[in-house]
Amino acid sequence: MSGLSRSDVEHVAHLARLGLAPDEIERLQGELNHILEQYAALARLETDAIPPTAQTIELENILRDDVVRPSLSQADALANAVATEGPFIVVPAIIGGS
C-alpha cells in the first residue's frame, strides 16, 4: 500500500476546509501514513474463523441501585428559580412561543 503524499494531505485538508501550516501538513502526513500502515497490517490478518460481534468487551451495568430517599420540598425546588408561576418554573419559550 502506497502512502499519502504531501499533496494528498493538502487536498484532504482543503476538502475539510482546514487551514494547515506547512509543519502541520508534514506531521499529519506522517500520522496518516502510520494509521494506513496499521490498517494494512490488520487487513492481512485471517479473520474468517472469527464470528462477527457488536461489542469487543463484555458489557455490565455499572449504575447504582435506585434508593428511595427524601427529596426537596416544592418550595425548596422553586426557591432559586428566576421566575415561577404557581407551582411551576417559568422558562423562555424555544419553539414558536411568546
Helices and strands as residue ranges (DSSP letters): H 6-15, H 22-43, H 74-78, E 84-85, E 88-89
